[in-house]
Amino acid sequence: MDRAAPGSGVRERLGRSLFSRVAGPSGPENRARIHGTPGPRWFGPDRPVRRVHGDASMFIGGLRALLLQSLHPLAMAAVAGHSGFRGDPWGRLQRTSTFLAVTTFGTAEHAQEAVDRVRSVHEGVRGIASSGEPYHAADPHLLCWVHIAEVDSFLRAHQRYGARPLDGAGCDGYIDDMATVARALGVPDPPRDRAELATRIAAYRPELRATQEALDAARFILLHPPLPWAARPPYAVLAANAVAALPPWAGEQLRLPRLPRVERVCVRPAGRALTRTIRWAMTPPPAPAQA
Protein backbone atom coordinates (compact mmCIF):
# COMPACT_ATOMS: atom_id res chain seq x y z
CA MET A 1 0.00 0.00 0.00
CA ASP A 2 1.05 3.60 -0.56
CA ARG A 3 2.29 5.59 2.41
CA ALA A 4 2.38 9.37 2.33
CA ALA A 5 5.68 10.89 3.35
CA PRO A 6 5.64 12.68 6.71
CA GLY A 7 4.65 16.30 6.20
CA SER A 8 3.46 15.72 2.64
CA GLY A 9 0.01 17.09 3.43
CA VAL A 10 1.46 20.28 4.91
CA ARG A 11 3.81 20.64 1.95
CA GLU A 12 0.99 20.18 -0.53
CA ARG A 13 -1.29 22.72 1.15
CA LEU A 14 1.44 25.31 1.55
CA GLY A 15 2.73 24.79 -1.98
CA ARG A 16 -0.76 25.06 -3.44
CA SER A 17 -1.42 28.27 -1.50
CA LEU A 18 1.84 29.89 -2.61
CA PHE A 19 1.38 28.81 -6.21
CA SER A 20 -2.16 30.20 -6.34
CA ARG A 21 -0.90 33.55 -5.07
CA VAL A 22 1.84 33.97 -7.65
CA ALA A 23 0.23 32.15 -10.59
CA GLY A 24 -3.46 32.96 -10.16
CA PRO A 25 -6.53 30.84 -10.86
CA SER A 26 -5.22 29.84 -14.29
CA GLY A 27 -1.89 28.74 -12.83
CA PRO A 28 -2.31 24.94 -13.19
CA GLU A 29 -3.54 25.31 -16.76
CA ASN A 30 -0.71 27.70 -17.66
CA ARG A 31 1.88 25.45 -16.02
CA ALA A 32 0.70 22.44 -18.03
CA ARG A 33 0.83 24.45 -21.25
CA ILE A 34 4.24 25.99 -20.50
CA HIS A 35 5.99 22.78 -19.55
CA GLY A 36 3.95 20.24 -21.49
CA THR A 37 3.80 21.71 -24.98
CA PRO A 38 6.41 20.14 -27.25
CA GLY A 39 8.62 22.34 -29.37
CA PRO A 40 11.87 24.32 -29.35
CA ARG A 41 12.55 26.71 -26.48
CA TRP A 42 14.49 29.94 -26.28
CA PHE A 43 16.56 28.40 -23.49
CA GLY A 44 17.76 24.84 -23.10
CA PRO A 45 17.52 22.93 -19.82
CA ASP A 46 21.13 23.71 -18.88
CA ARG A 47 20.84 27.50 -19.24
CA PRO A 48 21.39 29.68 -16.13
CA VAL A 49 18.09 31.54 -16.61
CA ARG A 50 16.23 28.32 -15.85
CA ARG A 51 18.10 27.82 -12.59
CA VAL A 52 17.51 31.39 -11.43
CA HIS A 53 13.85 31.68 -12.41
CA GLY A 54 13.01 28.26 -11.04
CA ASP A 55 14.28 29.07 -7.54
CA ALA A 56 12.39 30.41 -4.52
CA SER A 57 14.87 33.30 -4.27
CA MET A 58 12.72 34.98 -6.94
CA PHE A 59 10.29 36.01 -4.19
CA ILE A 60 12.94 38.28 -2.69
CA GLY A 61 14.36 39.30 -6.06
CA GLY A 62 10.95 40.37 -7.31
CA LEU A 63 10.35 42.68 -4.35
CA ARG A 64 13.82 44.17 -4.71
CA ALA A 65 13.18 44.77 -8.41
CA LEU A 66 9.95 46.66 -7.72
CA LEU A 67 11.69 48.93 -5.20
CA LEU A 68 14.67 49.58 -7.46
CA GLN A 69 12.55 50.19 -10.57
CA SER A 70 10.47 52.77 -8.72
CA LEU A 71 13.46 55.12 -8.54
CA HIS A 72 13.17 56.12 -12.19
CA PRO A 73 10.53 58.89 -12.11
CA LEU A 74 9.14 58.17 -15.58
CA ALA A 75 9.00 54.41 -15.06
CA MET A 76 7.27 54.99 -11.73
CA ALA A 77 4.81 57.43 -13.31
CA ALA A 78 3.88 54.79 -15.89
CA VAL A 79 3.34 52.19 -13.16
CA ALA A 80 1.31 54.55 -10.98
CA GLY A 81 -0.83 55.72 -13.85
CA HIS A 82 -1.49 52.47 -15.68
CA SER A 83 -0.55 49.26 -13.88
CA GLY A 84 -3.21 49.10 -11.16
CA PHE A 85 -0.63 47.90 -8.66
CA ARG A 86 -2.77 49.17 -5.78
CA GLY A 87 -6.15 48.03 -7.01
CA ASP A 88 -4.96 44.69 -8.37
CA PRO A 89 -1.46 43.94 -7.03
CA TRP A 90 -1.89 40.18 -7.18
CA GLY A 91 -3.10 40.37 -10.76
CA ARG A 92 0.02 42.32 -11.70
CA LEU A 93 2.23 39.80 -9.90
CA GLN A 94 0.48 36.89 -11.61
CA ARG A 95 0.84 38.42 -15.06
CA THR A 96 4.53 39.10 -14.44
CA SER A 97 5.24 35.62 -13.08
CA THR A 98 3.41 34.03 -16.02
CA PHE A 99 5.42 36.11 -18.49
CA LEU A 100 8.69 35.05 -16.84
CA ALA A 101 7.62 31.40 -16.83
CA VAL A 102 6.55 31.42 -20.47
CA THR A 103 9.68 33.13 -21.78
CA THR A 104 11.98 31.00 -19.61
CA PHE A 105 10.41 27.55 -19.89
CA GLY A 106 7.78 27.73 -22.65
CA THR A 107 8.07 27.04 -26.33
CA ALA A 108 9.64 29.66 -28.59
CA GLU A 109 6.23 30.22 -30.18
CA HIS A 110 4.53 30.85 -26.84
CA ALA A 111 7.41 33.04 -25.65
CA GLN A 112 7.11 35.24 -28.74
CA GLU A 113 3.33 35.47 -28.27
CA ALA A 114 3.86 36.62 -24.67
CA VAL A 115 6.38 39.23 -25.78
CA ASP A 116 4.04 40.48 -28.50
CA ARG A 117 1.24 40.93 -25.95
CA VAL A 118 3.48 42.92 -23.63
CA ARG A 119 4.72 45.13 -26.47
CA SER A 120 1.13 45.81 -27.48
CA VAL A 121 0.28 46.89 -23.93
CA HIS A 122 3.39 49.07 -23.72
CA GLU A 123 2.38 50.97 -26.87
CA GLY A 124 -0.72 52.29 -25.10
CA VAL A 125 1.00 53.27 -21.85
CA ARG A 126 1.89 56.91 -22.19
CA GLY A 127 1.20 60.13 -20.34
CA ILE A 128 2.70 63.07 -18.49
CA ALA A 129 4.55 62.65 -15.18
CA SER A 130 3.97 65.03 -12.27
CA SER A 131 7.20 66.78 -13.29
CA GLY A 132 5.65 67.61 -16.65
CA GLU A 133 7.85 65.16 -18.55
CA PRO A 134 6.18 62.83 -21.06
CA TYR A 135 6.62 59.09 -20.71
CA HIS A 136 5.94 56.12 -22.96
CA ALA A 137 6.38 52.55 -21.73
CA ALA A 138 7.67 51.48 -25.16
CA ASP A 139 10.58 53.94 -24.90
CA PRO A 140 13.71 51.77 -25.21
CA HIS A 141 15.47 53.86 -22.55
CA LEU A 142 12.75 53.14 -19.96
CA LEU A 143 12.50 49.52 -21.04
CA CYS A 144 16.23 49.14 -20.49
CA TRP A 145 15.99 50.52 -16.94
CA VAL A 146 13.17 48.14 -16.04
CA HIS A 147 15.15 45.28 -17.56
CA ILE A 148 18.47 45.93 -15.81
CA ALA A 149 16.75 46.51 -12.45
CA GLU A 150 15.06 43.12 -12.80
CA VAL A 151 18.18 41.29 -13.94
CA ASP A 152 20.32 42.78 -11.18
CA SER A 153 17.67 41.99 -8.55
CA PHE A 154 16.93 38.42 -9.64
CA LEU A 155 20.62 37.58 -9.94
CA ARG A 156 21.67 39.12 -6.63
CA ALA A 157 18.81 37.45 -4.78
CA HIS A 158 19.72 34.11 -6.32
CA GLN A 159 23.38 34.47 -5.41
CA ARG A 160 22.45 35.24 -1.79
CA TYR A 161 19.43 32.96 -1.25
CA GLY A 162 19.39 30.46 -4.11
CA ALA A 163 19.82 26.72 -3.61
CA ARG A 164 22.68 26.55 -6.14
CA PRO A 165 24.35 29.94 -6.70
CA LEU A 166 25.98 30.41 -10.07
CA ASP A 167 29.70 30.70 -10.69
CA GLY A 168 31.09 33.72 -12.52
CA ALA A 169 30.47 32.28 -15.97
CA GLY A 170 26.96 31.30 -14.93
CA CYS A 171 26.21 34.85 -13.74
CA ASP A 172 27.35 36.25 -17.09
CA GLY A 173 25.34 33.53 -18.82
CA TYR A 174 22.19 34.53 -16.94
CA ILE A 175 22.60 38.17 -17.97
CA ASP A 176 23.16 37.07 -21.56
CA ASP A 177 20.07 34.83 -21.45
CA MET A 178 17.96 37.73 -20.21
CA ALA A 179 19.33 39.93 -22.98
CA THR A 180 17.47 37.67 -25.42
CA VAL A 181 14.17 38.55 -23.77
CA ALA A 182 15.10 42.24 -23.52
CA ARG A 183 15.86 42.50 -27.23
CA ALA A 184 12.54 40.85 -28.05
CA LEU A 185 10.79 43.44 -25.86
CA GLY A 186 12.46 46.34 -27.65
CA VAL A 187 15.71 47.00 -25.77
CA PRO A 188 18.24 47.46 -28.60
CA ASP A 189 21.51 46.83 -26.73
CA PRO A 190 20.97 45.16 -23.33
CA PRO A 191 23.98 44.28 -21.18
CA ARG A 192 25.35 40.78 -21.64
CA ASP A 193 27.66 40.29 -18.64
CA ARG A 194 28.26 41.59 -15.11
CA ALA A 195 30.62 44.38 -16.15
CA GLU A 196 28.17 45.74 -18.73
CA LEU A 197 25.29 45.46 -16.24
CA ALA A 198 27.16 47.44 -13.57
CA THR A 199 28.17 50.09 -16.12
CA ARG A 200 24.60 50.45 -17.35
CA ILE A 201 23.15 50.82 -13.85
CA ALA A 202 25.77 53.45 -13.02
CA ALA A 203 24.84 55.36 -16.18
CA TYR A 204 21.22 55.64 -14.99
CA ARG A 205 22.13 56.92 -11.53
CA PRO A 206 21.85 60.66 -12.40
CA GLU A 207 18.24 60.09 -13.55
CA LEU A 208 17.10 58.26 -10.43
CA ARG A 209 15.27 59.84 -7.53
CA ALA A 210 12.52 58.91 -5.11
CA THR A 211 9.40 60.80 -6.16
CA GLN A 212 6.39 60.87 -3.88
CA GLU A 213 4.90 58.14 -6.04
CA ALA A 214 7.96 55.99 -5.41
CA LEU A 215 7.85 56.59 -1.66
CA ASP A 216 4.14 55.75 -1.59
CA ALA A 217 4.77 52.57 -3.60
CA ALA A 218 7.54 51.49 -1.21
CA ARG A 219 5.25 51.98 1.80
CA PHE A 220 2.51 49.99 0.08
CA ILE A 221 4.85 47.15 -0.88
CA LEU A 222 6.64 46.94 2.46
CA LEU A 223 4.05 47.96 5.05
CA HIS A 224 0.58 47.47 3.60
CA PRO A 225 0.60 44.33 1.45
CA PRO A 226 -2.87 42.97 0.61
CA LEU A 227 -2.39 39.83 2.68
CA PRO A 228 -4.23 38.11 5.52
CA TRP A 229 -2.66 38.75 8.91
CA ALA A 230 -1.34 35.18 9.18
CA ALA A 231 0.74 35.67 6.03
CA ARG A 232 2.23 39.02 7.02
CA PRO A 233 5.09 37.81 9.27
CA PRO A 234 6.70 35.63 6.55
CA TYR A 235 6.07 38.39 4.00
CA ALA A 236 7.83 40.83 6.34
CA VAL A 237 10.88 38.55 6.26
CA LEU A 238 10.88 38.58 2.45
CA ALA A 239 10.45 42.37 2.40
CA ALA A 240 13.24 42.96 4.93
CA ASN A 241 15.61 40.86 2.87
CA ALA A 242 14.61 42.69 -0.32
CA VAL A 243 15.49 45.98 1.40
CA ALA A 244 18.76 44.54 2.72
CA ALA A 245 19.71 43.47 -0.81
CA LEU A 246 19.25 46.96 -2.28
CA PRO A 247 22.31 49.09 -3.02
CA PRO A 248 22.83 51.53 -0.12
CA TRP A 249 22.16 54.52 -2.38
CA ALA A 250 18.76 53.09 -3.37
CA GLY A 251 17.73 52.45 0.22
CA GLU A 252 18.75 55.99 1.17
CA GLN A 253 16.68 57.53 -1.62
CA LEU A 254 13.63 55.49 -0.59
CA ARG A 255 14.21 56.48 3.07
CA LEU A 256 14.48 52.87 4.16
CA PRO A 257 16.35 52.22 7.41
CA ARG A 258 19.48 50.08 7.24
CA LEU A 259 20.96 48.29 10.24
CA PRO A 260 23.89 46.27 8.87
CA ARG A 261 24.52 44.26 12.04
CA VAL A 262 20.84 43.35 12.40
CA GLU A 263 20.73 42.43 8.71
CA ARG A 264 23.76 40.20 9.05
CA VAL A 265 22.73 38.49 12.30
CA CYS A 266 18.94 38.29 11.94
CA VAL A 267 17.53 39.36 8.59
CA ARG A 268 19.65 37.30 6.20
CA PRO A 269 19.49 34.04 8.21
CA ALA A 270 15.70 34.43 8.46
CA GLY A 271 15.55 35.07 4.72
CA ARG A 272 17.56 31.96 3.94
CA ALA A 273 15.40 29.84 6.24
CA LEU A 274 12.16 31.15 4.75
CA THR A 275 13.43 30.70 1.20
CA ARG A 276 14.31 27.09 2.00
CA THR A 277 10.79 26.59 3.36
CA ILE A 278 9.21 28.05 0.23
CA ARG A 279 11.46 25.90 -1.95
CA TRP A 280 10.48 22.80 0.04
CA ALA A 281 6.78 23.64 -0.23
CA MET A 282 6.83 24.29 -3.95
CA THR A 283 8.94 21.25 -4.88
CA PRO A 284 6.82 18.15 -5.45
CA PRO A 285 7.58 15.48 -2.83
CA PRO A 286 9.14 12.19 -3.98
CA ALA A 287 6.80 9.48 -5.10
CA PRO A 288 5.54 7.37 -2.18
CA ALA A 289 7.24 4.04 -1.59
CA GLN A 290 5.34 0.94 -2.55
CA ALA A 291 4.77 -1.51 0.30
C-alpha positions as CSV (number, residue, x, y, z in Angstrom):
1,M,0.0,0.0,0.0
2,D,1.1,3.6,-0.6
3,R,2.3,5.6,2.4
4,A,2.4,9.4,2.3
5,A,5.7,10.9,3.4
6,P,5.6,12.7,6.7
7,G,4.6,16.3,6.2
8,S,3.5,15.7,2.6
9,G,0.0,17.1,3.4
10,V,1.5,20.3,4.9
11,R,3.8,20.6,2.0
12,E,1.0,20.2,-0.5
13,R,-1.3,22.7,1.1
14,L,1.4,25.3,1.5
15,G,2.7,24.8,-2.0
16,R,-0.8,25.1,-3.4
17,S,-1.4,28.3,-1.5
18,L,1.8,29.9,-2.6
19,F,1.4,28.8,-6.2
20,S,-2.2,30.2,-6.3
21,R,-0.9,33.6,-5.1
22,V,1.8,34.0,-7.6
23,A,0.2,32.2,-10.6
24,G,-3.5,33.0,-10.2
25,P,-6.5,30.8,-10.9
26,S,-5.2,29.8,-14.3
27,G,-1.9,28.7,-12.8
28,P,-2.3,24.9,-13.2
29,E,-3.5,25.3,-16.8
30,N,-0.7,27.7,-17.7
31,R,1.9,25.4,-16.0
32,A,0.7,22.4,-18.0
33,R,0.8,24.4,-21.3
34,I,4.2,26.0,-20.5
35,H,6.0,22.8,-19.5
36,G,4.0,20.2,-21.5
37,T,3.8,21.7,-25.0
38,P,6.4,20.1,-27.2
39,G,8.6,22.3,-29.4
40,P,11.9,24.3,-29.4
41,R,12.5,26.7,-26.5
42,W,14.5,29.9,-26.3
43,F,16.6,28.4,-23.5
44,G,17.8,24.8,-23.1
45,P,17.5,22.9,-19.8
46,D,21.1,23.7,-18.9
47,R,20.8,27.5,-19.2
48,P,21.4,29.7,-16.1
49,V,18.1,31.5,-16.6
50,R,16.2,28.3,-15.8
51,R,18.1,27.8,-12.6
52,V,17.5,31.4,-11.4
53,H,13.9,31.7,-12.4
54,G,13.0,28.3,-11.0
55,D,14.3,29.1,-7.5
56,A,12.4,30.4,-4.5
57,S,14.9,33.3,-4.3
58,M,12.7,35.0,-6.9
59,F,10.3,36.0,-4.2
60,I,12.9,38.3,-2.7
61,G,14.4,39.3,-6.1
62,G,11.0,40.4,-7.3
63,L,10.3,42.7,-4.3
64,R,13.8,44.2,-4.7
65,A,13.2,44.8,-8.4
66,L,10.0,46.7,-7.7
67,L,11.7,48.9,-5.2
68,L,14.7,49.6,-7.5
69,Q,12.6,50.2,-10.6
70,S,10.5,52.8,-8.7
71,L,13.5,55.1,-8.5
72,H,13.2,56.1,-12.2
73,P,10.5,58.9,-12.1
74,L,9.1,58.2,-15.6
75,A,9.0,54.4,-15.1
76,M,7.3,55.0,-11.7
77,A,4.8,57.4,-13.3
78,A,3.9,54.8,-15.9
79,V,3.3,52.2,-13.2
80,A,1.3,54.6,-11.0
81,G,-0.8,55.7,-13.9
82,H,-1.5,52.5,-15.7
83,S,-0.5,49.3,-13.9
84,G,-3.2,49.1,-11.2
85,F,-0.6,47.9,-8.7
86,R,-2.8,49.2,-5.8
87,G,-6.2,48.0,-7.0
88,D,-5.0,44.7,-8.4
89,P,-1.5,43.9,-7.0
90,W,-1.9,40.2,-7.2
91,G,-3.1,40.4,-10.8
92,R,0.0,42.3,-11.7
93,L,2.2,39.8,-9.9
94,Q,0.5,36.9,-11.6
95,R,0.8,38.4,-15.1
96,T,4.5,39.1,-14.4
97,S,5.2,35.6,-13.1
98,T,3.4,34.0,-16.0
99,F,5.4,36.1,-18.5
100,L,8.7,35.1,-16.8
101,A,7.6,31.4,-16.8
102,V,6.6,31.4,-20.5
103,T,9.7,33.1,-21.8
104,T,12.0,31.0,-19.6
105,F,10.4,27.5,-19.9
106,G,7.8,27.7,-22.7
107,T,8.1,27.0,-26.3
108,A,9.6,29.7,-28.6
109,E,6.2,30.2,-30.2
110,H,4.5,30.8,-26.8
111,A,7.4,33.0,-25.7
112,Q,7.1,35.2,-28.7
113,E,3.3,35.5,-28.3
114,A,3.9,36.6,-24.7
115,V,6.4,39.2,-25.8
116,D,4.0,40.5,-28.5
117,R,1.2,40.9,-25.9
118,V,3.5,42.9,-23.6
119,R,4.7,45.1,-26.5
120,S,1.1,45.8,-27.5
121,V,0.3,46.9,-23.9
122,H,3.4,49.1,-23.7
123,E,2.4,51.0,-26.9
124,G,-0.7,52.3,-25.1
125,V,1.0,53.3,-21.8
126,R,1.9,56.9,-22.2
127,G,1.2,60.1,-20.3
128,I,2.7,63.1,-18.5
129,A,4.6,62.6,-15.2
130,S,4.0,65.0,-12.3
131,S,7.2,66.8,-13.3
132,G,5.7,67.6,-16.7
133,E,7.8,65.2,-18.5
134,P,6.2,62.8,-21.1
135,Y,6.6,59.1,-20.7
136,H,5.9,56.1,-23.0
137,A,6.4,52.5,-21.7
138,A,7.7,51.5,-25.2
139,D,10.6,53.9,-24.9
140,P,13.7,51.8,-25.2
141,H,15.5,53.9,-22.6
142,L,12.7,53.1,-20.0
143,L,12.5,49.5,-21.0
144,C,16.2,49.1,-20.5
145,W,16.0,50.5,-16.9
146,V,13.2,48.1,-16.0
147,H,15.1,45.3,-17.6
148,I,18.5,45.9,-15.8
149,A,16.8,46.5,-12.5
150,E,15.1,43.1,-12.8
151,V,18.2,41.3,-13.9
152,D,20.3,42.8,-11.2
153,S,17.7,42.0,-8.6
154,F,16.9,38.4,-9.6
155,L,20.6,37.6,-9.9
156,R,21.7,39.1,-6.6
157,A,18.8,37.4,-4.8
158,H,19.7,34.1,-6.3
159,Q,23.4,34.5,-5.4
160,R,22.4,35.2,-1.8
161,Y,19.4,33.0,-1.3
162,G,19.4,30.5,-4.1
163,A,19.8,26.7,-3.6
164,R,22.7,26.6,-6.1
165,P,24.3,29.9,-6.7
166,L,26.0,30.4,-10.1
167,D,29.7,30.7,-10.7
168,G,31.1,33.7,-12.5
169,A,30.5,32.3,-16.0
170,G,27.0,31.3,-14.9
171,C,26.2,34.9,-13.7
172,D,27.3,36.2,-17.1
173,G,25.3,33.5,-18.8
174,Y,22.2,34.5,-16.9
175,I,22.6,38.2,-18.0
176,D,23.2,37.1,-21.6
177,D,20.1,34.8,-21.5
178,M,18.0,37.7,-20.2
179,A,19.3,39.9,-23.0
180,T,17.5,37.7,-25.4
181,V,14.2,38.6,-23.8
182,A,15.1,42.2,-23.5
183,R,15.9,42.5,-27.2
184,A,12.5,40.8,-28.0
185,L,10.8,43.4,-25.9
186,G,12.5,46.3,-27.6
187,V,15.7,47.0,-25.8
188,P,18.2,47.5,-28.6
189,D,21.5,46.8,-26.7
190,P,21.0,45.2,-23.3
191,P,24.0,44.3,-21.2
192,R,25.4,40.8,-21.6
193,D,27.7,40.3,-18.6
194,R,28.3,41.6,-15.1
195,A,30.6,44.4,-16.2
196,E,28.2,45.7,-18.7
197,L,25.3,45.5,-16.2
198,A,27.2,47.4,-13.6
199,T,28.2,50.1,-16.1
200,R,24.6,50.5,-17.4
201,I,23.1,50.8,-13.8
202,A,25.8,53.5,-13.0
203,A,24.8,55.4,-16.2
204,Y,21.2,55.6,-15.0
205,R,22.1,56.9,-11.5
206,P,21.9,60.7,-12.4
207,E,18.2,60.1,-13.6
208,L,17.1,58.3,-10.4
209,R,15.3,59.8,-7.5
210,A,12.5,58.9,-5.1
211,T,9.4,60.8,-6.2
212,Q,6.4,60.9,-3.9
213,E,4.9,58.1,-6.0
214,A,8.0,56.0,-5.4
215,L,7.8,56.6,-1.7
216,D,4.1,55.7,-1.6
217,A,4.8,52.6,-3.6
218,A,7.5,51.5,-1.2
219,R,5.3,52.0,1.8
220,F,2.5,50.0,0.1
221,I,4.9,47.2,-0.9
222,L,6.6,46.9,2.5
223,L,4.1,48.0,5.1
224,H,0.6,47.5,3.6
225,P,0.6,44.3,1.4
226,P,-2.9,43.0,0.6
227,L,-2.4,39.8,2.7
228,P,-4.2,38.1,5.5
229,W,-2.7,38.8,8.9
230,A,-1.3,35.2,9.2
231,A,0.7,35.7,6.0
232,R,2.2,39.0,7.0
233,P,5.1,37.8,9.3
234,P,6.7,35.6,6.5
235,Y,6.1,38.4,4.0
236,A,7.8,40.8,6.3
237,V,10.9,38.6,6.3
238,L,10.9,38.6,2.5
239,A,10.5,42.4,2.4
240,A,13.2,43.0,4.9
241,N,15.6,40.9,2.9
242,A,14.6,42.7,-0.3
243,V,15.5,46.0,1.4
244,A,18.8,44.5,2.7
245,A,19.7,43.5,-0.8
246,L,19.3,47.0,-2.3
247,P,22.3,49.1,-3.0
248,P,22.8,51.5,-0.1
249,W,22.2,54.5,-2.4
250,A,18.8,53.1,-3.4
251,G,17.7,52.5,0.2
252,E,18.7,56.0,1.2
253,Q,16.7,57.5,-1.6
254,L,13.6,55.5,-0.6
255,R,14.2,56.5,3.1
256,L,14.5,52.9,4.2
257,P,16.4,52.2,7.4
258,R,19.5,50.1,7.2
259,L,21.0,48.3,10.2
260,P,23.9,46.3,8.9
261,R,24.5,44.3,12.0
262,V,20.8,43.4,12.4
263,E,20.7,42.4,8.7
264,R,23.8,40.2,9.1
265,V,22.7,38.5,12.3
266,C,18.9,38.3,11.9
267,V,17.5,39.4,8.6
268,R,19.7,37.3,6.2
269,P,19.5,34.0,8.2
270,A,15.7,34.4,8.5
271,G,15.5,35.1,4.7
272,R,17.6,32.0,3.9
273,A,15.4,29.8,6.2
274,L,12.2,31.2,4.8
275,T,13.4,30.7,1.2
276,R,14.3,27.1,2.0
277,T,10.8,26.6,3.4
278,I,9.2,28.1,0.2
279,R,11.5,25.9,-2.0
280,W,10.5,22.8,0.0
281,A,6.8,23.6,-0.2
282,M,6.8,24.3,-4.0
283,T,8.9,21.3,-4.9
284,P,6.8,18.1,-5.5
285,P,7.6,15.5,-2.8
286,P,9.1,12.2,-4.0
287,A,6.8,9.5,-5.1
288,P,5.5,7.4,-2.2
289,A,7.2,4.0,-1.6
290,Q,5.3,0.9,-2.5
291,A,4.8,-1.5,0.3
